[in-house]
Amino acid sequence: MDFRKGSIAVPEERKPGFETLCIHFAEDREAHLGAAAPPIYQCSTFTYPDCEGFAGRHAPAPGRYDYTRTSNPTTSLLERKIAALERGEAARAFASGMAAVSAAILSCVRAGEHVVSISTVYGPTRRLLSDYLPRFGIETSYVRGTSVEDFEQAARPNTRLFYLESPSSLLFELQDLAAVAALARSRGAATICDNSNATPYLQNPLALGVDLVVHTATKYIGGHSDLVAGLVVGSAQRLTKLSALEGELLGAVADPFSSWLMLRGLRTLSLRMDRHQSSAGELARFLQGHRRVARVYYPGLDAHPQSALAKGQMRGQSGMLSFEPVGGRRSQAFQIVDALRYFCIGVSWGGYESLAIPIQVRAPQSGEKKWIIRLSVGLESIADLTADLNQALVNRAT
C-alpha cells in the first residue's frame, strides 16, 4: 500500500483507519514542495521531452500523463483514495453521477441481454434502463429486492446484470448484498451497487462480493453542494477495460478542479457523516412519535423491517430519510414543506444544507400511491431542525 505522511513511509501492517486514509493515502507532499493540500493540475495537455516519449504515449511510463480525458494527476490521486476507501483495486472519476452509472452499466451488458434492477432505483437510472437501453435490445425487469428470491425469480438465461441501490431512493429499503452477489456469480452475471447514500464510510459493497460500486459524488463525497461528479470502483481488471472504453471514448471525464474539490470533501467525510447520521436519527425518532406522521422510512430505526440487515452490512446510516404525513395527500405534503424554514426545497442531497421535497411514491406491498416528504438532513443545529419540522407539522392546514 502506497501510504505516505510527508516523506515517511508507513508500513502496510499498520492498517491505517478510514480517516487517516482520507488525509494521507497516496499523498507525496515532498513531490509538491511540501504542500499540505495537493495542487490542481488544471490543464488538458501534457508535453513530452522527446519524440520517443510521444511515440510511446499509449503506454506511458509511471508518473507520465498524456491528456486529461485519459488521466490527470489530480484526478488520479482522487481515484486512488476512493479505491482504497471502498476496498477496491481501482477507480474512475466521471463528470456526473449519471455518467458513472451509465458507464458502469454499459460495461456489463451488450445487445440482447437482460438486467434485473430494484424498482425504487434512482429515477434517472431507471430512465436509462427503461427508456434508453431498449434501443440497443437491452431489457430490464424490476423487483422490490428485499428478498434474494426476488432476483432469482426475475432472472432469465440472458441476465447479465443485477443493479442494486442499498439503501434505495425515497423508501430506503435494503438488499442483502452478499446474497445477491453470490446469486449473480452463480449465474455468470455481474452486480453493481449505488453506494451514494451510505458512502464508503458506512458500507463497502465490494467487500460483500459486489463487482462494481458507483457513487454520485455530488452528494456526500463532495459534501458542499458545489460540484457535480461521479465515481466507479472495482477490480483492476474491470476498471482498466471500463476506463479505456466507457471512460475515454464516451468522454465524461471529471475535470481537475472537481477532483480537487472531492479530495477536499474526503478530508471531512467521516466527521460530516457522523453529524448527518446523528441528526437524522434524532429527527427520525422525533417524527416516529409525532401524531401527524403516519410512517417514517429510515433504516436506522429499530422499527424498520430490515433493521437487522442494516446493522449487519452497514456501519451506520446517512442523513437521508422520508416520512408520510397522516392522510398522505398532495396538499398536506406541499403545505408542510412550504412551511419549513431551515429545510430548503431542492433536488439533490448530501450537502451541508438541509433539504426537503414532497414526492409521490407507490407503496411496495399494496401498490397504493401516496405522498411522502424526503429529507436530506444537513449540518444545522438539531434543535433548530426539530423545531422547524414540528412547527410545520403542527401549523399545516388539515
N, C-alpha and C positions, 0 to 999 in steps of 0.2 A: 504494500500500500504506500503510495507516494504521499507522505504526510509531513509537512514542514511547519515549524514555528520559527519564523525568521530563517536562519540558515542551519538550525539544529534539527537533524533528522530524529523522528520519534519512532521507536521500534514498533513493528507490527503487533507484537504481543500485548501492547498497552491497550488496544481496542478502544480508541477514543469514543467518548459519548457523542450523542446527536448534536448537542450544542457546540461542542468542540469541533466536530467535522464541519459544521456550517461556517465556522470562523476561520479554521486553519487548513482544512484539507485541500491539497493541490496548490496551495499558495507558495510562490517562490519570491518572497519580497525583495531579496537581495538582487534578483534579476531586474527589479524595477526601482532601483535606487533606494530601497528600504521603505517604499510607500506602504503604509498600513492598509490602504484601500487599493485594489487593483486598478490599473489605468484602463481607460476606454480606448481600444484601437478602432477609432471611428474612421475607417477607410474601406474602400471597396476592393482595392488592388494592392498586391504585394509584389515588389520587384525582385529581380534576380541579379546576382553578381556576374553571371556569365551565361553563355548560351547552353552549356551543358546542363546547368541547373534548370533552365527554362525547358529544355527538351525532356527532362525527367519530371516535369511538374505534376503529371498524373499519378506519380508515386513519390510524393515529396518526402524528403528526409525529415526525421523527427525535429520538431521545432520550426519547420518551414511552413509557410502559408502561401496560398496562390490567389484566391478570390473569395470574398466574404460569403457569396452564395454557397460555396463549398464548405468553408470553415473560417473561423476568425479567433484570434487568441482570447478575447474577452468571452466570447460565446463558448469556446472550448473549456474554459475554466468553469463556467456555469454547468456545462454538461457533465463534467467530471464530478462536480459536487453533487448534482442531482442523482447521478447514477449511484454514488456511494450512499447517499441518504435513503434511496429506495432499495438498496441491497441488490442492485443490478450491475451489469458489466459495462454498459454504455448507454448514452442518452443522445437525443437530438432535440434541439430547440427550434420552435416554429414561431411564425408571426402572429398566430392566434391559437386559441384552444381548439377551434374547429379545424384549423389546418393540421394540428396534431392528430385529432380524432380521425379526420379523413385519411391522412397518410397511414395511420396505424391500420385502419380497416382495409384500405386498398392493398396494403402489403400482405394481407392474409387471404384475400378472396379473388377469384377470377370469374369470368363469364360462365354462367350456368351453375354456379354454386349457391349455397344457401347459408343464411345467418339466423341464429336464434338470439333475440335480444329481450331484455326485460321491457315490459310495456311502459313503465314510468321513467324511461330513459330521458335524458336532457332533450328538450324539444328540437333544437337544430340537428342533433344526432339522429333523431327519429325521422326528420325530414330527409336527411341524407340517405338513410336506409330505405325509406318508403317511396320517396319522390324522385331521387336521382339515380340510385344504383340499379333500379329495374331497367333503365335504358340499356344497361350492359348485361341484362339477363341474370342479375343477382337478386334473389328473393329473400325476404326476411319474415320470420314468424315471431310473434310477440307472446311472452309468457309473464306471469306475475313474478316468478323467480324466487319466491320464498321457500320453495322446496326443490331439491335437486331433481325430483321426479318431473317437475315442470319442464326442465330442459330435456330430459330423457324422452319424454312423450312427444315433444315438438321436433326432435332431431330427425333428419332424413339421411338417406345414404350419401347425399351430396352436401351435407352440412360441414362447413369448414371453419366456422367461427361461432363462438358464444361470446356475446357482448354483455358486459356486466357494468353496473354502477352501484357501488355499495358504500354508504347508504345512497339510496336513489333520490332523484329530484322530487321535491314537493312533499311526498309522503314518507320519505326516509325509511323505506324498507331495505332489508339486507339480503344478500345472497351468501350462502355458505361457500366461500371462495375456494377452499381446499377441495370440497366435494365436487363442485362444478369443474374445477380444473382437472381433477382425476377423471371425471366422466369424459371431458373433452379429449384428454390424452388417449383414453381407451378407444376413441372413435377416430383418431387421427385429425382432430380439429384443434384450432388454436383458441386461446382466451385472451380477451382484452378487458381490463378493468379501468374505468374512470375513477381516479383516486383524488379528484379535486377537492371533495368535501373533507375527507379525513386528513389529507396531506401525508407525506412520509413520516411526519412526527407521530401520527396516531395509528397508522396502518401501513403494512408493507405487503401488498398482494403478491409480489414476486416470490416472497419467502413462503407463500402458501401454494405455490405451483402455477400461478398465472403467468402467461407468456409475455404480455406487454402491459405496461401501465401508462395511462395518458393523464395529463393534467391541463386544465385551463389555468395557466399560471397567472392570468389576470387576477385571479381570486386571492387566496391566502398566501401563495408564494410571493407574489408581488406585494400585496397587503396594503397598498396606499392609494388604490384607485387611480393610478397614473400611468399604467401600461396595459398593452394587450399582447398576450403571448401564450404559447402552448409548449408542452414537453411530451416526449415519448421515451420510455425507459424499458430496457430488456436485456437480452443476451447480446454479446458482441456479434454473434453470427447474424441475428435478426436485424440489429441496428446498422451493421455495415451495409447490408442489402437495402434496407429502408432508406438510409441516408443517401445512397447513390441513386436510387430511383425516385421514390416519392419525395425525398428531401430535395435533392439537387434539381431534378427535372421539373417538378411542379413548382419549385422556386419560392415557397412560402417560408423563407428563412427569417429567423429572429435577427433584428438589427442589433449592432453592438451596444447602443445605448440602452435598449430594452433588456439586453442580457446583463448589463451592469446594474440596472435597477433591480433585476431579480436577485443578483448577488447581494445587493444591499438588503433586500427583503429577507433573504435567508438569515442574515445576522440576528434578526429579532423574531424569527418564525416561532420558536418554541415559547418565548415569552408571550407573544400575541395569542398563540393558540391556547395557552393556559388561561389567559384572561377571557378569550372568547368562550371557551368551554365553561369556565366558572360562571360567567354572567348568563349564558344560555341555559345552563342547568337550573340556576335560581329562577329565571323567568319561566321556564317550563313547569317547575313545581308551583310557582305562583298561579300560572294560568290553569293548571290542573285542578286547583281548588277554587277557581272563580265561578260564581253562579251563572255567568253569562258566556261561559265557554263549554261547549259540548264535548270536545276531544282535543287532545294535544298529540302531535306527531313528533316524537323526539326519542331516539334510541337510548339516550342516557337515563330515561325514567325506568324504574323497576316495573312499572305497569306496561311498558312497551312489550308486545308479544314476542319480540326477538331479543329481549334484554340479555339472555344468557349467551346467545351467539355474538352479540355486540361486545360483551365482556371477554369472550373467548378469542375473537380475531382482531379486536381493536384495543388500543391502549387508552381510549377516551373518545370524546365526541367533540365536534366543532361548535361553531356558533350559529348553526342553521337549525331552524325548527318551524313547524307550521301549527296552526290551531284552527279549529272550526267553531265559529260563534254559534250559540244556541239559535236554531232556526235555519242556519246555513243558507240564507238568501243573499242575493247580489247586493241589494240595498243595504243590508246590515254590514256586510264586509266593506263596502265603499264608505259608509258613514264612519266606521271605526278607523279605517286607515286615514280618511280625511281629517279626523280629529287628533291624530298623533302630532306631537310637536318635535320630538327628537328623532323619531324614525322618519327618514325621508322616503319619498316614493320614487323608486327607480329600479331598473334592471340590474343584473349582475349581483355580486355579493362578495364577501370575504375581505372588504376593506376595513379601514379604521372606523368608518361611519356606520350607524345602524340604518337598515333599510326595511321597508315593508311593502308588499304588493298583495292585492286581492286577486285570486285566480280560481277559476272553476276546474274541478277535478272530477274524475269518475271513481267512486268508491270501489276498492279492489274486489270485495266479495259480492256486494249487491249490484254493482254497476250503476247505482244511483248517482246522478250529477249533483254536486254540492259546491258551495263556495267556501274556500278556506283563505287564511291570511298567512303568507310566508314571511318569516322574519329572518333577517341576517343581523345578528346581534353584534354590535361594534364594541368600541373600547371606551364608551362614555361611562359615567358613574352608574352603577347598577341601581342605586336608589332612584336616580332620575329616570332611568328607563322603566323601572317598575311602576313608579308614579305616573309616568306618561301612558303606559298601557292601561293602568287602572282607570284613569280619568276618561280615556277614550271608550273603554268598555261601559263604564257607568253612565256617561253622558250621552251615549249614542241614542238616536231615535229608535223606537221599537217598531 
